[in-house]
C-alpha cells in the first residue's frame, strides 16, 4: 500500500492537486497489524493517522465492521427530532 500512496502523491504533484495528509486516515480491517504509512508533504514524509472509526458521507465505519455506532447515532438523531416535535405540540 505504501507504493500506491507514493504513486498517488507523485500523481498529485504532477497535476498540482495536493493532498492534505492531516485529513487522510488509515483503517485496518480484519487484522491488528500496526503498519505505518507515510505521505509526502513537500519534502517531508508525514505519517498517515491510523483510526478505528471514521465517518464517510454520514455513515460511520469501524474496523470490526459493526453497525452499532451508526445505529446509536441514528437513534439519537431520531430521539432529538421527536423531542423537538413533542415540545412544540
Beta strands, then each sheet from edge to edge (+ up, - down):
strand 1: 25-26
strand 2: 38-41
strand 3: 44-47
strand 4: 49-50
strand 5: 53-56
strand 6: 59-62
sheet 1: 1+ 4+
sheet 2: 2+ 3-
sheet 3: 5+ 6-
end
